[in-house]
Amino acid sequence: EIANNKKVGSVKIVTSTNVKPKKIIGRKECQLVTFDLPYLAFYYNQKLLFYKGCENFEEIVEKLKDGLVLVLEEFYQLAGKLEKDEDGVFKVVYDDDMVGVEVVTAVAEEVDVAELTAEDGTSKFKELLPYNGILNLEGMQRPLLAVQLTKLKDGLAIGCAFNHAILDGTSTWHFMSSWADICNGSTSISIPPFLERTKARGTRVKLDLSQPSDAPEHAKSASNADVAAKPDPPLREKVFKFSESAIDQIKSKVNANNPSKPFSTFQSLSAHIWQAVTRARELTLQDYTVYTVFADCRKRVDPPMPENYFGNLIQAIFTVTGAGLILTNPVEFGADLIRTAIESHNAEAINKRNDEWEKNPIIFQYKDAGVNCVAVGSSPRFKVYDVDFGWGRPESVRSGLNNRFDGMVYLYPGKSGGRSIDVEISLEGNAMERLEKDKEFLMEV
């Protein structure tokens, strides 16, 4: 155990250790499949949970580590590493001599939970999260999961960074709730992860990536060194909290002229966000805009995969249209485009996309979601407020700083439950300022 007392801003790093299953598991390998590989050049996926109370920090840390030792017996891939076989095919490998999951403890005595829960942006979160700006490809050299446990003035922050090349949101929250259950006294994991990712797609894809510098983010900035790189505009983040009644109003507005085949909550809210962001960006009628949904394909593939499939089983579904059409038509115009795109993304469409990608593998940058895009990740269906380690529900659940770009949206259930939804948006500063004043968007009309 390294005690290093390194101080970062208001957060002091106290110890750094590694945790892995106690049980002998032996060497386990699983190739990454076509659903996983495009995310190698995204960044680690960060989640942050705040809890009140938690007075005895040292005791809590031990309890969390003990729970981790047990939960990793089933989710051992998270305690492994990325490797490539002799054919250049990526795989996730676990072996008993690997270091396991990185667990850091830290102290931020001056920071209280209320201040963090009220934080609209993410500036205060940086020091509470491990692996800021770390590409998934670096999982060849470092752990696939890093956890930072920070003692706050009146509570605890649990910051996690998951390697996005080996799991999506559904798997992330499956792991988090399993870990919480074990800490909360459960003796076994109620739903073990389904680890045979090749059942979803067996094709072996050779990739030439080996170093982070091979990822497009780096390649692009390196090759254009002589052309002054245009800096990305400064982004702002904000969480817009829509109550149950606001969500119901949005849904009934979108469905007002369409009683025969109602739009879902997701489609209605998506159209509402798309139209408002397009307004806030002050796009011209001729501009294009893209709506991107990172959709769970577990039930869409043929044969369908179980809900507990552990890995990435998401695909980005794109809808492109003219900004003028989004701005001048009623909101259901966007809802209809989004619904059509989602409904047509069936097993056949998924296979076709995978076939095309395997012929010409393109490693996306995390911000390749399209021009003037709004891209939606996470889901209000994830039961993030049920992650109770034994000291109550989280006060707040947020995404970290990684993988944010202009137009990235994360949806979470609202803390009050029911149909309330939190919409976490990253936008260029001026557009965000306009969105914050948009009464129609805020449902304050």
N, C-alpha and C positions, 0 to 999 in steps of 0.2 A: 504494500500500500504506500503510495507516494503522497506525503503531505507536502504541498508546495506553497500554500498560502499566497497564491498569485492573485493580485488585485486587478480586476478589470472594472473601471468605472466604480459603480456603487456595489458591485458584486465581487466577493472574494472567493476564489477557488480554494477549497480546503484539501480535498483528497481526490485521488483518481485511482480506481481499481478496475478489475475485470471480473465479470461473472459468467459462468458457463454451467451447463448441467453437471451435477455430481455423478450421475449415472453414466456408466460406460456405454457409449452409443456406437463407437467404431467409426469407420470412414463412410460417409454418405455423400453421394453425388447426384445432382439433378441438373440436366441441361436447361439453360434458359430458352424459352420458346419465343416465337414470333410476337406474341403479345407483350413480352417483357423487354425485348431488345431495343425498341425505339427510345426507351427511357434512360439508356446508359449515359446520355449527355444532359439529362436533367440534373437537378441538384437533389441532395438528400431531402426527403419530405419531412418537414418539421411540424410537430404538434405541441401545444403548450396548454397545460391544465393547472388551474389555480384552486387551492383548497384553503379553507379557513381552519383555524385551530392548530392541530398538530403540534402541541407544546413540546413533547419530548422528541426532538429532532433525531438524535442518535438512534433511539429505539425504532423510530419510524423507518430510518434508512436501513437498519438491519432487517426489519420486517419486509421491506420492499425487495431487498436483495435476496432474502430467503425465498420469497415468492417467485422471483425471477429465476433462481436456480431450478425450481420445480416446473415452472411454465415452459422453460426452454427445453425440457426433456421432450416435449411434443413439438415446440416451435424451434427445433435446433438449427434450422436454416439461418435464423437471425443471429446465431452465435458463430456462423461460419464466415467464409470469404468468397469473393468471386475469383474464378480461375478460368483459363482457357485450355482446352485439350489440344492434342497434337494437330488436330485439323483446324484449329482456330475457332472452335465453337465455345461460346461462353457457358459456364456452368456455376452453380452455387455448390460449394463443398463444405462439409463439416467434418472435422476430425477431432478426436479427444484431446490432441495436443495444441489445438488452436487457442488463442487468448480469450475468445468469447466476446461478450458485450461490454462496451466501455461504460463505466458508471462513475460520474464525477459528483462530488458534493460541494456545495458552495453556500455562502452566507451573504444575505443582503439585509442587514438589520434595520436599515432606515426605510426600506420599501414596504408599504402595506398592501394587502390584497385589494382593498377598495380602489387604490390608485391604479393598479394594473387592470382591474376589471373595467374601470372607467376609460382606460386608454383606447382611443379610437384607432390610432395608427399602429405602428409596430416598433417605433423607435426605442421604447423602454424594454422591449423584449429581447433585444439582441444578446445581451449578456446572460440571459436565462436559458439560452438554447445552445446546444452543441452543434458543431459542423456547419456554421454559417459559410455559404459560398463553397461547399465541398461537392464536387461532381460525383454521381453514382459510380462512375468508372473507377474512382479511387478506392472502391470496395475491394480492389485487388490487393491493396496495401493496408487497409484499415478495417475496423469492425463494420458490420452491416447494420448495427443498431448502436446508437450512443444515447445515454440517458444522463440528464443533469438534474439533480435534486437540490433545490435552493431553499434554504431556510429564510423565510420572510419575517418581518416584524410580528405578524399575527397569523402566519400560515405557511404554506408550502407551495412552491412551483415545481411541477414535473415537466421538464422539457425533453422531448424525444426527437431524434433524427433517425429516420428509417431509410434504408437504401431503396429508392423507388424502382430500381431495376429488378428487385425481387418481390415487391408486393404493392398492391393498390390500397385504396381507402377501405374497402370492405375487409381486406385481410388485416389492415392496421388496427381497425377497431375490434375485430375478432380477437386479435392478440391482446389489446389493451383490456378488454372486458374479461378475458380468461385470466390475465395476470391479477386483475383486481379481485376476481372471485377467489383465487387461491389465497391472496392476502387476507381476504374477508372470511377465511375459515373453510372454504370448500376444499375437499381432499383430492379432487381430481378435476380435470378440465371437462366441462359438460359436453362440449363439441370439439373433438380434436381436429386439427387442420388436415385437409386433404392435400397431400404434398406431391402427388404425381402430376406435375404440370404438363408432361408430354401427352397426357390423355386429352388435353384441350387442343394440342397441335404438336405433331411429332417431328416436323421438318427440322433438319439440322442446318443452321445458317452460319456460314463462316463470315466473321467480321475481322477487318484489319486493325481495329482499335486495340491499342495495348497501353498507351500512356494517356493521361488526361490531355496532353497537348494535341492528341489526335482528334479530340472532340471539336465539332465545328465552331463552337464559341471561341476557342483559342486559335484555331486555324484561320478563322476570318480576321481576327484582330492582328494576327501575325502577318498575313499576306498583304493586308492593306496598310502596312505601317507607313508607307510613303504618302498615302492619301490620309489627310487628317480625318480621324474617325469622328463621326458626328455623335456627340455624347447623347445618351438617352435622356429624355426630359425627366426632371425630378418627379417621382411619383408620390402620391399620398394615398394612405389607406384609411378606410373608415368602415365601421360596422353600422349598418342600418337595421334596426330591430323592428320587424313587422309583427304586430300582435295578431292573435287569432282573428279578431274582427277585421283588421286591415287585410289579412290574407283572404278572408271570405269576400270582402268588398272587391279586391282585385279580381278574384275568380269570377264573381258574378258580373263584373263589368266586361271582362273578356268574353263571357258566355252569353251576354245579353241578347245578341242577335243570332245565337247559334244553339238553340235548345236541343236539336236532334242528336248531336254527338258532342257532348260537353268536353271542353279542354280540361286536362288534369290540373292540379295545383301547380305542379312543376312547369307545365307548358304555359300556364297563365302568368305565373311569376316571372318566368324567363322572358316572355314577350313584354311585360311591364318594364323589366330592367333594360332590355335591348332598346326599346323606344326611348326611355329616359336617358340612357348613356349616349345614344345617337344625338339626342337634343343637346345634351351637355357638351358634347364635343364640337357642336356647331358645324357639323359636316355639311358640305354642299349637296344639293339634290343629285348631283352626278357621281358623288363618291360611292365607292362600294363599302359594304360593311359585312362582317362575317360573324355568325353566332356558332360557337363550338361547344359541344357537350361531350364531356368525358363519360361515356356511358358504360355501365356494367353489362358485360355480355354473358354472364354465367348462365342465364336462362335463354339467351338468344342462340348460343352455339348448338350444333347438332352433332352428337347427342348433348343435351344440356349438362352443365357441370354443377356439382353441388354448391350450395351457398358457402360452405366452408372450404371451397377450393382456395388454396393458399398460393398467391402469386399475383400477377397483373392479369386481369381479364377485363380490361377496359379498352375501348377504342374511341378515338376522337371522331365525332360526327360533325361535319361542317355544313352550314347553310349560308349561302352567299346571296345578297340582294343589293339593290340600290338604296342608299340612305334616304333618298327622296320617297321611296315606296314605304319605308318604315315610318317616316315622319308625317306623310300626308294621308296615310290610310289609318283606319281605326286599329286599335291595338291587336285585335284578333287576327289581323293580316300576318303579323310576326308569329303569333301562336300557331297559326295554320302551317307556316313554313317549317317551324320547329317540329311540330307533331309529324308532318309528312316525312321529314328527314329521319326522325327517331323510328317511326313505324316501318320505314323501308329498310332499316338497318337490321335485316334478318340474317339467318345462318348463311344464306347464299351470298349476301353482300359482304359479310365478315370474311368468308372464304376467299372471295374475289380480292378483297383488300389485302389479305395475307399473301395470296399468290403473287400479286403485283409487287408487294414489298419484298418478298423473298427473291424475286428476279432482280430487284434493284434496291438493296437495303439502304434506306436513308435514315441516318441517325438525326433525329430532330433536335433543334435547340428548344429549350423550354419555352422560348417566346415565339416559336414558329406557328402560332395558332391562326394567323391570317391578318389581313389588312383591317384596320379600324375594328379589331375584333372584340367580342365579349366572349370569354371562355369560362365555362362553369365546371368547377370540380367540387369534390366532397358531396354530401347529400343530407337533407334534413331527415332522412330515414336512419342515419347512423345514430345509435343511442348513446351519444357522447356524454350526456349528463347522468347516465346510469353507471359510469365508471367510478365505483365506490370501493376504495381499498380498505374500508373499515372505519373511516372517520367522516363519512358523509359524501354527498354529491359535490362535484366541482362547482365553484362559484362562476367560473368562466372557462370556455374552451376556445382556443384560437389557433390559427395557422401561423407558422413562423415567417421568416423573411425570405426564405429560399423560394425559387420558382414563381416570383411575382413579376408581372409585367403589366403594361398599360391595358386594362380590360380584364384582368384575372378576377374571377369571382369565386368565393367559397361559400357554400350554403351549409348552415348548421341548424339543427332544431333550436328554437328559442328556449331559454332556461325555464320559462314559465310552463313549458310543455304544451300539450294540445296541438293546435295547428300553427302555433307561432313559429316564425323562421327568422334567423339572423342571416343577413346578407353582408358578407365581408368583401369589399370592393377595393381594387387598386386602380387608380386613374392618374393621368397627368394632372398636376396641381390646379390649373385653371378650370379644367373640365369638372374636377371634383368640387370646386367652389360653387360652380353653377348647379351641380347635382344636389348639393346640400341645401340649396334655396328653392329647389323645384317642388312646389307644394303638391303638384299632381303625382310626382313620384312618391313623395312622403305620405301620400293619402291624407293630406291635411286640407283638402279642398272642401 
